[in-house]
Amino acid sequence: MIRACIFDLDGTIINTLESLTYAVNKSLEELGYPGTDPEHVRSFIGCGGRNLIRKAVALYSNPDEDDIDDAYRTYKRIFAEWCTYGNTAYEGVPEALREFKARGIKLAVTSNKSQQGVEACIHKVYGEGLFDVIRGERPGIPLKPDPSTILKAAEELGVRPEECIYVGDGETDMEAGRAAGCLTVGVTWGYRPREVLEQYQPDCLIDHMEDLSMLIPFIYVLDGNRMTDKDAFYDEIEDRMTDTEGFKMGHNLDALADVLSGGFGKHYPGEKFGILWENFGASETTLDNEFLLKVMRIMLDNDAEFDCELKIKL
């Protein structure tokens, strides 16, 4: 059951490039260096403020740790004042978040940005009360790609990691989400190109926030390894299939589980029902859409037609 969505901040739900570029350049100016361009700053984002300013200073010198300490103090002071400068929500994100909240999905943000900065950005763009948990950089908690902050967020939400979708735009997000045991989704509108995200093998890549809505109705996530109550699932499907008049199984249950790597959801009357099929067509035992839809109806105890969206990832 998917009970929560945990989001990265920068490049995922808020476009913060303008504020980060301004803070970096203002810091470089005070430190006696030329500024840099937004594309350089974009490439530095993702590993926390200290690493961000380290990479910026390294454009002009070979800093030691004392130099980085001084630069980071300067950056933190400037960023605290300008962290919300020019911040905007990405298209479609506010509407999707409100939809998830209305469905009872818990929402959280985890970021390598400072706790104060994360809260300021969220409250300016989204107000208060939308997110159940907001976690930025905190003492004693490693930054992403370590999964600790995601695991802490899940704990605060009162859910298990496997009941969460983790959404981010960078390689540290993909590594952290996977290490935490979440269904990990990469977004292509952020600070890393699609080809970089693909190298880190997220469970899914999306081009628009509304695509995430297809994952929200799931009550189970199946991938053959993390699937809970696997034997009970097999038994139930076999019973329902073999008890259905005029329906022949025709495929073994292991092949079925391989194809159902995305998951299946619970259908409510009048509500769209989303299914994500991963690796569709990967073997000679591939099941066709008619078979899959019939399986869904059996599993859902629903003999009638219903609206259904299929997203096939080849």
VENSULBEL-V552956 format. One record per backbone hydrogen bond with DSSP energy under -1.0 kcal/mol. CO is the residue of the C=O (numbers start at 1). NH is the residue of the N-H. E is the energy in kcal/mol with one decimal. If there is no record, write none. Layout:
# VENSULBEL-V552956
co->{CO CO}
nh->{NH NH}
e->{E E}
This chain:
# VENSULBEL-V552956
co->{3 4 5 6 7 9 9 9 14 14 15 16 17 18 19 20 21 22 23 24 25 26 27 28 29 37 38 39 48 49 50 51 52 53 54 56 57 57 64 65 66 67 68 69 70 71 72 73 74 75 76 78 79 82 84 88 90 92 93 94 95 96 97 98 99 100 101 106 107 107 108 109 113 114 115 116 117 118 119 120 121 122 133 135 138 143 147 148 149 150 151 152 153 154 154 160 161 163 163 164 165 166 167 168 170 171 172 173 174 175 176 177 183 184 184 185 186 193 194 197 198 204 206 208 209 210 211 212 215 217 218 229 230 231 232 233 234 235 236 237 238 239 241 244 252 253 254 255 256 259 264 264 268 273 275 277 279 283 288 289 290 291 292 293 294 295 296 297 298 309 311 313}
nh->{106 165 108 167 110 12 13 14 11 16 88 20 21 22 23 24 25 26 27 28 29 30 31 33 32 41 42 43 52 53 54 55 56 57 58 59 60 61 68 69 70 71 72 73 74 75 76 77 78 79 80 82 83 85 87 15 93 96 97 98 99 100 101 102 103 105 104 5 132 133 7 135 137 118 119 120 121 122 123 124 125 126 109 111 141 146 151 152 153 154 155 156 157 158 159 163 164 3 4 183 6 185 8 187 174 175 176 177 178 179 180 182 166 203 204 168 206 197 198 200 201 186 188 211 212 213 214 215 218 266 2 233 234 235 236 237 238 239 240 241 242 243 244 247 256 257 258 259 260 261 219 220 271 309 311 313 282 286 292 293 294 295 296 297 298 299 300 302 301 275 277 280}
e->{-2.5 -2.1 -2.0 -2.8 -2.7 -1.8 -1.8 -1.8 -2.3 -1.0 -1.2 -2.4 -2.5 -2.2 -2.4 -2.5 -2.5 -2.5 -2.0 -2.7 -2.2 -1.8 -1.9 -3.2 -1.2 -1.9 -2.9 -1.7 -1.8 -2.5 -2.0 -2.2 -1.7 -2.6 -2.2 -1.1 -2.2 -1.3 -2.1 -2.5 -2.2 -2.6 -2.9 -2.0 -2.0 -2.7 -3.0 -1.9 -2.2 -3.4 -2.2 -1.7 -1.5 -1.7 -1.7 -3.2 -1.9 -1.8 -2.6 -2.2 -2.0 -2.6 -2.5 -2.2 -1.4 -2.3 -1.5 -2.8 -2.3 -1.3 -2.8 -3.0 -3.1 -2.7 -2.3 -2.2 -2.4 -2.6 -2.6 -1.9 -2.2 -3.2 -1.9 -2.2 -1.9 -1.9 -2.5 -2.6 -1.9 -2.5 -2.2 -2.5 -2.1 -1.0 -2.3 -2.0 -1.9 -2.8 -1.6 -2.2 -3.0 -3.2 -2.6 -2.2 -1.9 -2.3 -2.3 -3.0 -2.0 -2.3 -2.0 -2.1 -2.7 -1.5 -1.4 -2.2 -2.6 -1.8 -2.7 -1.6 -1.5 -2.7 -2.0 -1.5 -1.6 -1.1 -1.3 -1.8 -1.4 -1.5 -1.5 -2.2 -2.5 -2.6 -2.4 -2.5 -2.7 -2.5 -2.5 -2.5 -2.6 -1.6 -1.1 -1.7 -1.6 -2.5 -2.0 -1.9 -2.4 -1.8 -1.5 -1.3 -2.5 -2.3 -1.6 -2.0 -1.5 -1.4 -2.4 -2.9 -1.8 -2.5 -2.4 -2.1 -2.2 -2.8 -2.1 -2.8 -1.3 -1.7 -2.2 -1.1}
